[in-house]
Amino acid sequence: MNTILRSSVAEAQISSLGAELVSFKRTDTGLEYMWSGDAAYWTGRSPVLFPIIGAARGGEIRVEGQTYKIGNHGFARRREFTLVDSDGSRAVFLLTSDENTLASYPYKFNLFLTYVLSGSRIEISYRVENADEGDIFFQIGTHPAFNCPIGGAGEFSDYYLEFEQQENLERLFLNKTGQLIRGQADPLLQGENILPLNHEMFTGDALVFRNVASRQIALRSKLTSRSVVVTSEGLPDLGVWQPLNAPFLCIEPWQGVADYDDFTGSLKDKEGAVRLAPGEYHLSSLAIEIN
């Protein structure tokens, strides 16, 4: 079931499955900015990543000496959320722990996703509540996929990412099972804020960066004024990804990254893991503006 939000210039559709943004388009031009989910490349569109980012080593997490099987990016993206509030420009979705989530992640939680549409900008807030009797640990992240070229204007290689700040970023690399390779990194931006795009840079899977200074990243082209601007809070890490030669690009602010290939620690030891005490909550957000 989809919930539709409308403003004077835009329309957004959110699926109850994963509380996923599946469409975001300008109604004044009819232009769709989100990836269609075509299975020829990738069925996702904008899943929430919870309670882990990427792939856990061995496909499992460890909590207090016990092991739990868990899929890549966790389970929230494949669960039905409950729509708890909606008024035409705002919608609130909730996922609550149950016996199925506890089988792979042994903590009680409430995960709220709140969407607010205003003009050509949609903001998504992520609120994780600890409903357990002790501390809980988790990672959380975003995974929106944008059509690129935008509106069919030009080629993929005509596009670039523009960071709001000058960045010194090292690209981390993933192995074939999705873990970060210890000791392998490549300086990609050195005091720069423009990252030109080409398909070949994704031959080795996603670009992964830790501790990005910029909170705003724009997908732009030298051939068109159309753009997508992504702004995040509380999500300091970043993935940039596409299946090779796909007609879209994912810009993915995260809190945390995948396991390293030699990781043997517990969930609480994962890179960027959030610790949350009983009764407390954690907030992060992502805003998407389509121009």
Residue, then its C-alpha position, 0 to 999 in steps of 0.5 A: m500500500n502506498t501513501i501519497l503526499r502532495s505539495s504545490v509542485a511535487e508528489a511523493q509516494i511511500s510504500s508501507l513495505g519498508a516505509e520506502l520512498v518509491s516515487f518523487k516527482r515534480t508535478d509542474t513538469g511531470l519529471e520523476y527523479m527516483w529510480s523505478g526499481d526495474a529488476a534488470y538492475w536493482t529492485g530497491r528505490s530508497p530503503v532504510l538500512f537498519p539495524i546494520i549497514g552493509a554486510a556482516r562478516g559471515g552473515e551474522i552478528r554477535v551479541e553477548g556471546q550469541t550469534y544471530k543470522i542477519g541479511n545485508h543492510g538488516f531487515a527493516r527494508r523488507r518489513e511492513f511498517t504501520l502508518v500511524d499518522s498522515d495528513g496529505s503532506r506528512a506521514v509517520f510510519l512505525l516498525t516495532s520489534d517482534e518475534n521475527t526481528l528478535a530472531s536476528y537482532p535480540y533487542k526491542f525497539n521502535l523505529f519511526l520514519t516521518y516524511v514531510l513534503s514542502g514544495s520540492r523538498i521532502e524530509i525523512s526523519y529516523r527515530v530509533e527508540n530503545a524499548d528494551e531493559g538494557d542498552i541496545f546497539f545499531q547502525i542506521g542508513t539511507h539508500p535513495a536511488f536517483n535517475c541519472p541522467i536526470g530526465g534523459a539529459g546527456e550521459f552519465s559521465d556528464y554528471y558530477l557530485e558537488f560537496e558543500q565543503q572541500e573534502n579530503l576523502e579516501r575511498l574504502f573498498l569492498n570484497k566480493t562478499g561485501q566486507l571492507i578490505r582492511g588496509q585498502a584505500d584510495p585518496l579520491l578527493q584532496g581539498e576538492n568538492i567536485l567528484p566527476l562520475n563515470h560508470e567505470m568507477f563502480t567496477g569494484d562495487a560502491l564508493v565508501f567514505r568515512n566521516v564526510a564533512s559535507r552535510q549537503i551533496a548535490l547531483r548535477s550536470k554541466l548540460t542541465s539545470r536539473s539537479v538533486v540535492v541531498t542533505s543529511e544530519g547525524l549520518p556522517d558516513l557515505g556510500v555512492w553506488q550503482p550496479l555497473n552501467a545502470p541509469f541511476l545513482c545512489i547517494e547514501p548517507w550512513q551512520g556506520v559502515a560494513d564490517y571489515d574482512d577481519f572483524t570478529g567483534s560484537l555488534k557494539d564494536k561495529e564501526g559507527a555503532v550507536r549505543l542507546a540506553p533504555g528509554e532513550y531515542h536517536l534521531s537522524s534525517l535525510a532531505i531530498e530536494i528536486n530541482 
